[in-house]
Amino acid sequence: IRRPPRSTLSSSSAASDVYKRQDKKNLVAEAALDYIQSGDILGIGSGSTVNKFINLLGSVKNKIEACVSSSQKSTELLHKMKIPVIDLKECDRIPLYIDGADEANSHKELIKGGGGALTREKILAQSSEKFICIIDESKVVDKLGKFPLPIEVIQLAQSKISLEMIKIGGRPVYRNQFITDNGHIIIDVHDLDINEPMALEKKINHMPGVITNGIFSIRSADEILIATDSGVIKG
């Protein structure tokens, strides 16, 4: 994906910029509806852009057999839309998985987990035939790592994993007063130099006590839809 040009903002545009980003989220969420085929079981991610997508599913509800959800929040929204939610074990396959990202690079590698659902999101991504990532242009980066890397960790291993992150140049920060849907804690690692996302993803995941980390490189996105000032482009 080619990084879209940054738009120029006037000094009085702070509030309007928020509205623009919300409009972009709606725009890219709407574009993702075109990928839904009749009879699909959808994998649903989490986050603000995915919430927009869920709110639009009413217009194609007749196409959807059921959804597999990555978080309690997404499940609640799907129930409000009266869309069936099933467990992963109840379906043979997930033809399509829709999710957002905190960062995306030109190789369709991602950092995810700002909302804390990274483990379930990674499971659904791995279980899907096609993974469509929906983002706005602010999430496109040349190199992953500006956004802190979330790591879901068993609490017993918090200190050990934090020390290991310091050894590789990171600055680990415990996500205060946050417990994942799986009952674990999250360490957000700042200042990592992520030159080889796949190698780092594997390295961190091999540390005892790590559930998973927020690098999505082993299973990256198949396609990225990016909302820009000029419309939605494909990455």
C-alpha positions in Angstrom: 0.0 0.0 0.0 1.2 3.5 -0.8 1.0 5.9 2.0 -1.7 8.5 1.2 -0.6 12.2 1.4 -1.3 13.9 4.7 -4.1 16.5 4.5 -3.4 20.0 5.6 -5.5 21.1 8.6 -6.4 24.7 9.5 -5.8 26.0 13.1 -9.5 25.8 13.8 -10.0 22.3 12.5 -9.5 20.1 15.6 -13.2 19.4 16.0 -13.8 19.1 12.3 -10.9 16.6 12.0 -12.7 14.3 14.4 -15.8 14.4 12.3 -13.8 13.8 9.2 -12.2 10.7 10.7 -15.6 9.4 11.8 -16.8 10.0 8.2 -13.8 8.1 6.9 -14.6 5.2 9.2 -18.1 5.1 7.9 -16.9 5.3 4.4 -14.5 2.4 4.6 -16.9 0.3 6.7 -19.5 0.7 4.0 -17.0 -0.4 1.3 -16.4 -3.6 3.2 -20.0 -4.6 2.8 -19.4 -5.3 -0.9 -17.2 -8.3 0.1 -20.0 -10.2 1.9 -21.4 -13.1 -0.1 -24.8 -14.7 0.4 -24.7 -17.4 3.1 -21.4 -16.2 4.6 -20.3 -16.7 8.1 -18.5 -13.6 9.0 -15.6 -13.2 11.4 -15.9 -9.8 13.2 -13.1 -8.0 14.8 -13.3 -5.1 17.2 -12.6 -1.4 17.5 -14.3 1.9 16.5 -14.1 1.2 12.7 -15.5 -2.3 13.1 -18.3 -0.8 15.3 -19.3 1.3 12.3 -19.2 -1.8 10.1 -21.5 -3.7 12.5 -24.0 -0.8 12.6 -24.2 -1.1 8.8 -24.8 -4.8 8.7 -28.6 -4.4 8.9 -28.6 -3.5 5.2 -27.1 -6.9 4.2 -28.4 -9.0 7.1 -30.3 -11.3 4.8 -26.9 -12.4 3.3 -25.3 -13.4 6.6 -25.8 -16.8 8.1 -24.0 -15.9 11.3 -21.0 -14.1 12.8 -18.1 -15.2 14.9 -17.1 -12.4 17.2 -13.7 -11.5 18.6 -14.8 -9.5 21.6 -17.7 -9.1 24.1 -18.2 -5.6 22.9 -18.6 -6.7 19.2 -20.9 -9.5 20.3 -23.2 -7.1 22.2 -23.4 -4.8 19.1 -24.2 -7.8 16.9 -27.0 -8.9 19.2 -28.4 -5.4 19.1 -28.5 -5.7 15.3 -30.3 -9.1 15.8 -27.5 -10.9 13.9 -26.8 -14.5 15.1 -23.4 -15.0 16.9 -21.9 -18.5 17.0 -18.7 -20.0 18.5 -15.8 -20.8 16.2 -16.2 -24.5 16.9 -19.7 -24.3 15.4 -18.5 -23.5 11.9 -16.3 -25.4 9.5 -14.8 -22.2 8.1 -14.9 -18.4 8.1 -15.0 -17.2 4.5 -14.5 -13.6 5.4 -13.0 -11.8 8.4 -13.3 -8.0 8.8 -11.2 -6.1 11.3 -9.4 -2.8 11.8 -5.8 -2.1 12.8 -3.8 0.4 14.8 -1.0 0.4 12.1 -0.6 -1.1 8.6 2.5 -1.2 6.4 3.0 -1.7 2.7 3.3 -5.5 3.2 -0.2 -5.6 4.8 1.5 -6.4 8.1 -0.4 -4.9 11.1 -0.2 -3.9 14.7 -3.4 -4.6 16.5 -4.6 -4.8 20.1 -5.2 -1.2 21.1 -8.6 -2.3 22.2 -7.3 -5.4 23.9 -8.9 -8.1 21.8 -5.7 -9.1 19.9 -5.7 -12.8 20.9 -9.2 -13.5 19.7 -8.6 -11.3 16.6 -5.5 -13.3 15.8 -7.4 -16.6 16.2 -10.2 -15.5 13.8 -7.7 -14.1 11.3 -5.8 -17.4 11.2 -9.2 -19.2 10.8 -10.4 -17.1 7.9 -10.1 -17.6 4.2 -9.9 -13.9 3.5 -8.9 -11.1 5.9 -10.0 -7.6 5.0 -8.6 -4.9 7.1 -10.5 -1.5 7.2 -8.6 1.6 8.3 -8.4 5.3 7.6 -5.2 6.9 6.2 -3.8 7.9 9.6 -3.1 4.2 10.3 -0.8 3.7 7.3 2.9 3.7 8.2 6.2 3.1 6.4 7.4 1.0 9.4 5.5 -0.6 12.2 6.2 0.4 15.8 5.1 4.0 16.3 2.0 2.6 17.9 3.0 0.7 21.1 3.0 -3.0 20.6 0.4 -4.8 22.8 1.3 -8.1 24.4 -1.3 -10.2 26.2 0.5 -11.9 29.1 -0.3 -14.2 32.0 0.0 -12.0 35.1 2.6 -14.2 36.7 5.0 -13.4 33.8 4.5 -9.6 33.8 7.9 -8.8 35.3 9.8 -11.4 33.2 8.2 -10.3 29.9 8.8 -6.7 30.7 12.5 -7.3 31.3 12.8 -9.2 28.1 11.2 -6.3 26.2 13.7 -3.9 27.8 16.5 -6.2 26.6 15.4 -5.8 23.0 15.1 -2.0 23.3 11.4 -1.6 24.2 9.8 0.4 27.0 7.1 -1.8 28.5 4.1 -0.1 30.2 1.5 -2.1 32.1 -2.0 -1.3 30.8 -3.5 -0.2 34.1 -7.0 -1.4 35.2 -7.5 -3.5 32.1 -8.2 -7.2 31.9 -8.8 -8.9 28.5 -11.9 -11.0 27.7 -9.6 -14.0 28.3 -8.8 -12.8 31.9 -5.2 -11.7 31.2 -3.2 -8.4 31.4 -1.7 -6.4 28.6 1.8 -4.9 28.4 2.1 -2.1 25.8 5.7 -1.9 24.5 6.8 1.5 23.3 9.9 2.4 21.2 10.4 -1.0 19.6 12.5 -1.0 16.4 10.4 -3.4 14.3 12.6 -4.0 11.2 11.5 -7.6 10.8 7.9 -7.9 12.0 7.5 -11.7 11.4 10.8 -12.5 13.2 9.8 -10.3 16.2 6.3 -11.7 16.3 7.7 -15.2 16.5 10.3 -14.3 19.1 7.9 -12.7 21.5 5.3 -15.4 21.1 7.9 -18.0 22.1 8.5 -16.3 25.5 6.8 -18.3 28.3 3.9 -16.4 29.7 3.0 -14.6 26.5 -0.5 -15.4 25.1 0.2 -13.5 21.9 1.4 -10.1 20.7 -0.2 -7.6 18.4 2.0 -8.0 15.3 0.0 -9.6 12.5 2.7 -10.7 10.1 2.5 -14.5 10.1 -1.1 -14.0 9.2 -1.3 -10.6 7.6 -4.2 -9.0 5.9 -5.2 -10.2 2.4 -6.5 -6.8 1.5 -6.5 -3.4 3.1 -9.2 -0.8 2.5 -8.1 2.7 3.3 -10.4 5.7 3.7 -8.8 8.9 2.4 -10.0 12.4 1.7 -10.5 11.3 -1.9 -12.4 8.1 -1.1 -11.6 4.5 -0.4 -8.5 3.0 -1.9 -7.2 -0.6 -1.8 -3.9 -1.6 -0.3 
